[in-house]
Amino acid sequence: LVHGTPDDVPISPRRLEREARAAGLEPELHALTYGWRRLPVPLQRALHRLDPLGSRPRARLFGHTLMLIGRRR
């Protein structure tokens, strides 16, 4: 399960997708990163190139912060 701050509800990426489908939506899930933005600029530039990995089907399941986009079918 994925968890965040105390007011977040722990939920797995697969469950997010399942619940979106149950609501009649076609889910699109992405893992987002923010921590690298606090690093020195040269390291930010190097790590920024890794951001697209968060949209890859297998990699997104291991993200800390998730964004779910639900589109009507």
N, C-alpha and C positions, 0 to 999 in steps of 0.2 A: 504494500500500500504506500501511497504517497502522502506526506503530511507537511504542514507548514506552520503558521502561527496558531496559537490556541483557538482562534475563532474559525479556522479552516476546518472543513469536514474531510477527513481522510478518505480518499477514493482512488481506486486504481485506474490507470489509463483505459484498460479494457472495459471497465464498468462505465466510465464516462461515455465511451463509444456506444455501449449497449443501451444506456439510458437515453442517449440522443436518438438512437434508432427507434426505441420504444415510443418516443415523443413524435415520431414521424419526420425526423430530420436525418440528413445524410451527414455524418460527422467527419470533420477534418481536424486531426489532432497534431499539435506541434509542441515540442519542448523548447522552452525559452531559457536564455541565460542572461544574467545581469551582473554577476560578480566580477567579470573581467573588466568592467567599466571603472573599477576602482584601482586598477593597476596602472603603472607608468605607461605613457602613450606608446612606446615601441612594443611593449607586450600586448597592449590592446589591439594594435594593428595585426600582430601575429595571430592572436586568438580569435579575432573577428572572423577570420577565414573559416573557422570551425562551426560558426552559427548555422549554416545550412544543414549540418548533420541532424539538427533537432527536428527536421521535417522528414527524415528518412524513416520508413516504417519500423524498423527494429530499434534504431537509436532513440526514437521518441518515447519508447516505453520506459526508458531509464532516466527521463528528465526530472528535475526537481520542481520546476515551475511549468505548468502546462497551460496551453491555450486551446480551447475547443471552439471551433467554428462549426455551427450547425446550419445547414442549408435545407430549405424545404425540398422535398422530393418532387 
